[in-house]
Amino acid sequence: MTKWNKVVTNMGRGMDPMSAYNRAEREEREEHRKRMERLRGAKPERRGGR
């Protein structure tokens, strides 16, 4: 689940709610991926999709 304070921060920068939400969600995924890579040593993503 997206951290709502990130969405609010983005909206505070003058974004419309939807793009603010999308951006916050993308940042969440990035941070999660980086954490996982540190944990298991940068194993490349094998999953399909984006």
C-alpha positions in Angstrom: 0.0 0.0 0.0 1.2 3.4 -0.9 2.4 5.7 1.9 -0.2 8.5 1.8 2.1 11.2 3.1 4.1 10.7 -0.1 0.9 11.3 -2.2 0.1 14.4 -0.1 3.7 15.6 -0.5 3.4 15.3 -4.3 0.0 17.0 -4.3 1.6 19.8 -2.3 4.0 20.3 -5.2 1.0 21.1 -7.4 0.4 17.7 -8.9 -3.1 16.5 -9.6 -4.2 13.6 -7.3 -3.9 10.8 -9.8 -0.3 11.5 -11.0 0.7 12.2 -7.4 -0.6 8.8 -6.5 1.1 7.1 -9.4 4.4 8.7 -8.7 4.3 7.8 -5.0 3.4 4.2 -5.9 6.3 4.1 -8.4 8.7 5.4 -5.7 7.5 2.8 -3.3 8.2 0.0 -5.8 11.7 1.4 -6.5 12.6 1.6 -2.8 11.2 -1.9 -2.3 13.3 -3.3 -5.2 16.4 -1.6 -4.0 15.9 -3.1 -0.5 15.4 -6.5 -1.9 18.5 -6.3 -4.1 20.6 -5.4 -1.1 19.1 -8.3 0.8 19.8 -11.0 -1.9 22.6 -9.4 -3.8 21.3 -7.8 -7.0 19.6 -10.8 -8.6 18.1 -9.6 -11.9 14.3 -9.5 -12.2 13.0 -12.5 -13.9 9.3 -11.6 -13.7 7.5 -10.3 -16.8 5.4 -7.2 -17.0 6.8 -3.7 -16.7 
